[in-house]
Amino acid sequence: MTRAGDRGTISMLTVIFTAAVFLLAGLLFDGGLAIHARERAYDIAEQAARAGANDIDQPALRETGKAQISADAVQAVGTFMAASYQGKNLTWDCDPPQPQQITCHVVITVQSHFLGVIPGFGTFTMKGTASAHPDEGNP
């Protein structure tokens, strides 16, 4: 003997539970993608800044004995980025190099997998910034 008021209760609970599990899986998976993209953006920015800091102004080094970053260091960063990250979903730029420091910025665009079905959650961007300076080492 069944009660008329209980018909379909389990079906409705299953639909709500499925939606909740899908949302939690999306937060877990796409949240992991976001964390990875942020770490990757900082990592790439650090590598790009190091590539720029390696471009030493040799005439100034010979004159003063001090390592200074070349005014063309952004071109060295561009060469590094083109060789290493061409075709990836990222953009980059650098602040004008100072004699003792260069700062690079990287923005990675990530396509969400689960949460992309929700309007406004299709893609997200993560940013990373890093600076580097020339290291003269110990004589």
Buried (B, 14 or more C-beta within 10 A) or exposed (E): EEEEEEEEEEEEEEEEEEEEEEEEEBEEBBEEBBEEBBEBBBEBBBBBBBBBBBBBBEEBBEEEEEBBBBEEBBEBBBEBBEEEBEEEEBEBEBBEBEBEBBBBBBBBEBEBEBBBEEEEEEEBBBBBBBBBBBEEEEE
